[in-house]
Amino acid sequence: MSSFSANPLARDRQRRAVAGNGFAGNGIARQMISGIPFAGDHLLWCGHGALPIIDMIVLRRERQIIVTDTAIRPTGVRPAERRPALNAGAAAGPLFLAVAILQAVTRPGFDLLRHPVSLLSLGDLGWLQIANFIATGLLFLAGAVGLRRSLGAGPASRWAPILVGTLGVALVVGGVFTPDPALAFPPGTPDGRPATMSFHGTVHAIAPAVGFVALAVACFVMARRFSADGRRATAVTSWIVGAVVFVLSGASNVTGQMGLLWLALVVGLGWSAVMLARPAATVSGSGR
């Protein structure tokens, strides 16, 4: 392995020598560079006797590459650069559910069938749910970045990352702006809903609604991507989950049955882990 000539004319002569001698550059290059790490921002060539076999452009950014007869070209961000962000997004939903449900079944006075998850942000241990909102939102934002990198072009490549990012922002806002006490929670506060809402309570009331809509639409958008990738069962499931999230979250606001809201959370956030864990037919490819 030695440095390719820095002189443009010499490089051109060497390329022509390769073409003139009829070497199958593509196949030979794959065999000869397998397992060899590349770095830097210069040209290299492999020698076979007195003649070069192939010249390769090695990129400083170390992107994923395709071997052609004459060059290695970047096709996108390497899988190793996408995976941490996607893993963060995939962990967001299960983390939120685990922390919220654990609080719901252990905190005195809280009723899963009567109280929305937001009320866990109040009281002496309210900081736990506030941190849960913010941490989960940040993880979804990271997942949106990984989603954008992994989907490449094609269905969902634009809107899926935007919608997942919107969900992340809504959760962070929901953590920063706490709700008003309601329905006798925390214990000692008046029963029923407050006659007037504070500014932070109003902002908090809007944020979850935006988040639920973003999550439901993200399911619909990703269903198109799954279908385009030939993952029919996954696509159908995503359509169903999106509809369930949309209907149950809306019904809970109309009827006041918070059990429906919790079910929408479990279904939607649980499915978000699947969507972000393997959003494309292959995360190691450039996407469609």
Secondary structure by P-SEA (a helix, b strand, c coil): cccccccaaaaaaaaaaaaaaccaaaaaaaaaaccccccccbbbbbbccccccccccccccccbbbbccccccccccccccaaaaaaaaaaaaaaaaaaaaaaaaccccccccccccccccccccaaaaaaaaaaaaaaaaaaaaaaaaccccccccccaaaaaaaaaaaaaaaaaccccccccccccccccccccccaaaaaaaaaaaaaaaaaaaaaaaaaaaaaaacaaaaaaaaaaaaaaaaaaaaaaaacccaaaaaaaaaaaaaaaaaaaaccccccccccc
